Amino acid sequence: MQFKEQGGKVQVLLYTGFDEARNAPIVRIVGSFDKYTYKPSPGLLDKLSLEQRDELDAECNRRRQAALALNRQHYINSLAANIRGACDSLDNNAALTAQQSDEIWDAMADLVRAMREAGYPRPSRDRKPGAEAGQGSLFD
């Protein structure tokens, strides 16, 4: 089987033989499935053998996993910008309820835990400017 994206659908194509006269393979569309929900078109499953149904399921699962990985990467790519936007909003007196505050603190604690478990330690902070070169820290 082959799969071809066409708009919001993925066409399911089957190889049915070879046309000697045109010297080309014979491929026909047997149906499609939704690109986002993976719901097959009416009658598609009836036209497929058990082995072909398994191949269709494998393709849908592969596409689901790829979409999930892309979605997860999007969260990571936009996280810093969203946090900075929230900081700017709070600096400019945006309304924040006590429940929202609690949810944000919980989410930040979960983020710190997940980053530690993933092996990303918290970076050390630079000393504040203004300390003299020979002056030691009170916390050493």
Salt bridges, closest charged atoms under 4 A:
GLU5 OE1 - LYS35 NZ 3.02
GLU5 OE2 - ARG63 NH1 2.99
ASP19 OD2 - ARG22 NE 3.39
GLU59 OE2 - ARG62 NH2 2.81
GLU59 OE2 - ARG63 NE 2.82
GLU117 OE1 - ARG113 NH1 3.01
